[in-house]
Amino acid sequence: MGALTGLALWLSATVLIPTALVVDTAVVVPICLGMAGLNAAGYVAARWATTLVRQQLIGLTLNGSAGLAVLVLSEIAGMHDSLAAPAILLVAIFAFVVLRLRFILAFVAAGIYLVGFASLVALHPTPTALLQLFLVAVAMVVGLATTYLLERGARDVFAQRRFIEAQTVALAEAHATSERLLLNVLPAKIAQRLEAGETTIADWFDDTTVLFADLVGFTPLATRLEPRATRDLLDRLFTGFDERAERHGLEKIKTIGDAYMAVGGVPEPSSDHPARVVAFGLDLLDLVALVAADLGQTLALRIGIHTGPVVAGVVGTQKFSYDLWGDTVNVASRLESQGVAGALHISETTWLRVRGLVEATSRGPMELKGRGSMPTFLVARRSLA
């Protein structure tokens, strides 16, 4: 905009100056046209310059040249004692207000104007010219002070905006981190309800399938391993358990030592959760057998599965967890503790829901602690149809 405006003004000057003043057009017109051409070149260069620094340097070049050209025209036209000061101030205002040169560049431009105008005054040292030099110098100082204040204000605003943006990013990252941590301990649906303001969450589910798994032979193995190796082994196993739980669309509830608990049909109800939990259990047996073979150690998994109603909810206010309660949980736990290593020990209720998918061996009525006698079945590894 500054270059195009300068182009228009210098083209106008080629007509206005010879019309208003008695001047040598052979000198004045080429100067005006030359400055018009310089502004046209500056416009092209400014569009090419993709950085603010380059554009500012182009603006300084155009404006400084304009100041010198105005002083030369003032001398040629013999108006150094009347119009030179207003003309050079107009150029300065253009630099400070229109081009908005940065302070350091505006300082250079003001120096060019003052040195040029002082040279003109030195050629014609009259009291009026000296007064004009003083007024021009004061005006330059005021313009520079204004430019400095505007630039400092812009920098402060920019710094505050960057600070606010950084704070916003930090808050977003902190929120994302808290979201990830929350989703690591709670189902997404439950986490959303807590964030919405619910303080007590306890839901009844008529139809679920609960799985308990416990590592057989882990305790003696852990006594032979270093603490870090024990931790790494559990991490390898439980990470694999978590991946398979997600793959089957199940919800991990918790781990206790070397025991693992998961559920199907919670918190999202479904009809095929018994089949998915049984398939998940078979995957766990395969994984543990693979890890045991890899380590050359005796390690197996005992699993208990039962289908029935549960209550699910969040307990505690610090280090809270999502947990299950009810007879279904107790039965699944008893089935695990009285199960067989390397097999799924499932209740009759579960068996009736999956018997078209797996083969099982009846164990007959089993006496479960606190539950009495009930029919149970064993599903061995690799028995999926």
N, C-alpha and C positions, 0 to 999 in steps of 0.2 A: 504493500500500500504506500509506504514511504517513497519507494523508487518511482512508482507510477505517478504519485502526486508531484514529485520533483520533476519528472518528465513533462507533465502538463504545465507546471509553472514556468519552466525554462522555455518551453515553446511559446507560451504567452508573452514572456519577456522579449522574445525576438520581435514582437509586434509592438508591445506597449512602450518599451524604452525609446526606440527611435521616434515613436509618435509623440511621446510626452517631453522628450529632451532633445536638445541639439547635440548629437553625438556623431562620431565617425562610424557609420554603420558597417564599414568594411572591417572594423575591429570588433564592435559590439556584437553583431549578429553571429559571427563565427564562435565567439565565446559562449553565447547563449545556446547555439546549436550543439557545440561541443559538450556543454554540460547536460543538454537533453540526451545526447547520445550516451554519455557516461551513465546517466540514470537508467536508460534503456538496457545497457549492459549490466548494470547493477540489478535490475529486475530479473534478468535471465540468470545471473549468478546466484541471486538470493533463492530462486526456485530450485537451483541445483544444490545449494548448500543445505545439507540436512541437519546441521547442528546449530544451536543457538549462538555459539561462539563465532562460527563462520558468518552467520547472518549479521551479527553485531559488528564484526570487522568490516563487512561490506557497507553497512550503514554509516560507520565512522568515516570510511573513505569517501562516500558520496557527500556526507554532510560537511566534512572538512574541506573538500574541494569546492563545495557550494559557498562556504564562508570566504575562502580565498578569492573565488570568482566575483563575489559581491563586492569585496574590497577593491579588486582591480577595476570593476565597472564604476565604482564610486569615484575612483581617481580619474578614470578616463572621462566620465561625464561631468567632472568638476563639482560633484555634490558631496564631497568629503566633509563639509562643514554643516550639512543639513540633514541628508538622508542616510549617511553611512552608518550612524549608530542605530537608528531604527531597523535598517536592513540587516545588520549583523545580529541584532537581538532577535529578529524574526527567524533567522537561521538557527540560532541557539535554542529558541523555543521549539522549533521543529525537531531538534535533536533530543531535547529533554522530554517533550510531551508526546510527539508523534512516533519517533523512532524508539523512544524509551531506551536509550543507550544505558548500559550498565555504568555504575559510578566511575570506575577506572577509565572507561572509554569516554564517558562524558567529560571527565577531567582533562583528557588529552584533547578532545574537541574544543573545550573552553580555552585551553592554552593556545591552540591554533588561532582561535578568534582574537584573543587578547594580543598575542604577538603581532598578528597581522594588522589589527586596528591601531596598536601602539606605533607600528611602523608608519602607518598612514598619518597618524597625528604628528610623528616626528618630522615628516615632510612638510607639514603645515601646522606648526606649533602656535596656535592661537588660544586665548583664554577659553573660548567656547569649545574648541577641540579637546582641551585638557579636561574640561568639565564633563564632556561626553565620554572621554576615556574613563573617568572616575565612575560615572553612572553605569557604563557598560561593565566595568569590573565588579561593581556592587551587584548588578543584575546577575552576572555569572556566578558569583558566590552564592546568592540566594537560590539560583537554579540548581547549582551543585548540591547545596544543602538539602533542597527538596528531593533531588534525585537520590541522595544517600538515604534519607528517611524512608522514601517509598521502597527502595531496594531492601533496606533492613526490615521493613514491615513485611514485604513479600517473602523474605527469607524466614522470618519468624512464623508466618502463616504456613509456609511450606514445611518447616521443621515440625510444627504442631500437627500438620496433616500426616506427615510421615510417622510421627509418634503415635497418633491415633490409629493409623493403619497398622502399625506394628503391634499395638495393644489389641486391636481387633483380631489380627492373625493369631496372636498368642492366646487370646481367649477362645478362639475357634479351635486351636490345637488342643488347649486344655479341655475344652468341652468334648472334642473327639476322643481324647485319651480317656476321660471319665466314662464316655459312652462305651468304649471298647472294654474298659475294666468292668463296667456294670454288666455288659453282655457276656463277660466271661464267668460271672457268678449267677446270673439270672437269665431266664428265657426272655427273648426280645419283647414278647407281649406283656410279661410281668414288669419288665423294666419301664415300658411305656406307661403302664398304669401307675407305677411309683412316681415317675416324673410328672404325671398329670395331677398328683396330689393325694392319691390314695395312701392311707397309712396302715390299714389292716387288710390284708389279702388272704382269704381262705375260701377255696372253691371246692365244690363237690363234683366228682367225676364218677359216673355210673359204671363206666367200662374202660378199664386200663389194663396194661400188662406190665408187671414189675419184674426186673431182673436183678439178681445179686450174683456177683462173681468174686471168687476168692482164689488166690494163688496157692496151690498146694506145693509144698517143698520150698517155699520162698524163705521161711525163717531160717532153716539150716544153711541155705545158700547165702543169705545175707550175713551170717556169722563168719563166713569164709571170705567175703568180699570186703574191700575197703569201703568206707562210707561214701566216697564219691562214686565208686562203681555201683554200689547199691542204688544210689539216687539215679544214676544214669540208666540203670536197668528198668527201674520203675517208670522213669520218664519215657523211655522207649516204648514200653508196653502201654502205658496209659495214653500216650499221644496217639498210638495206633488204635486204642479203644475209642478215643474221642473222634478220630477221623471216620471210623466205621459207624459210630452212632449217628454222626451227621449224614453219612451216606444213606443210612436206613431211615432217616427222618425221626430219630428218637431223641429224647432229652436226657442228657447226663444229669444226675442229681448230685452225686458227691463221690469222693473216695475217702476211705477210712483205712489208713495203713496200706495194706496190699489188697484191700477189698474195693470193689467198684459197683456202683448202683446206677441203673438207668431205667427209664420208663417209656412206654409207648402209649399214645392217646392223651398225653398231657404235655403242655397246656392246650394243644389243639386236638380236639376230639377226632377220632377216626374209627373206621370199622375193621381195618386190616392190621391193626397193631400187633395181635398175637403172632401172625406170620412174620412180620418185620422183626419183632423181638427175637423169635426163634432163629431166623436167618442171621441176625446180629450175633446171637450166642454162638452159632456154628462158626462164624467168621473169627470170633475171639479164640475159640479152641484152635483153629488153624494158625492164628497169629502166634499164640503162646507156644505151640508145638514147633513152629518155625524158629522162634527166638531160642528155645531150649536146644534145638539141634545146632543152631549157629554157635551157641556158647559151649556146647558139649556138656550141658548140665541137666539134671533131672528137675523138670519144672512142668507143671500141668495146671489146668484150671478146673475149678469146680463151680458149677452154675446152677442156680435155682430160679425157676420162672413160675409165676402164678398170675392169673387173670381175674380181675374183680374191681370193685369200687374203691376209691381212695379219696382222702381230703388232701388237697395240695395248697400250700401257702408259704408266706414269707415269715420267718421268725427272727426276732432280735432287732435291735436298732444299730448295733455296732457289729461289724463282721457278720452281717445277716446272711441268710442262705434260703434257698427255695427247697422245701422238703415235702415229704409225703408221710401220711399217717393212715392207719387203719389196718384191719385184719389182713387185707391183701398183701401189705408190706410184710407183716409178721410171717405169713405163710411162705412167701417167696424167700425170706431169710432162713426159715427152718428147712425148706427144700434144698437150699444151698449147703447148709451145714451138714445135712444128712445125705448129700449127693455123692456122686462118684467122680473121681478125677478123670478129666478128658471126656465128659459127657454132660448133656443138659438134663437136669432133673426137673420135670415139669408136672404141674398138677393136672388132674382130669379135666378141669375147666379149660385150661389152655389146650390140652390134647384134642378136645372136641372141636376146637376152632382151627387146628392145623393138621388134622389127621389126613387130609387129602394132599398135603404137601410134603410130609416127612414120614419116615418109618420110625416106630418107637417100640420099646419093649416094656411090658407092664411089670412093675415091681410089686403089684398087689397092694393091699392096704398097708399104709405106712403110719406108724405112730409118731405124730409130730408134737413136739413139746408145746404144751399150752393150747393145742388145737385138736387133739384127739386123732382118731384113725381116719385116713382118707386115701383113695387110690392115687398112685403116682406112676409116672412113666419116665423111661430113660431114652433120650435121643442121642445117638452116638455121632461122632464126627463123620462128615462126608455122606450124610444120609438125605440130603436134599434131593427131591425127585428131579 
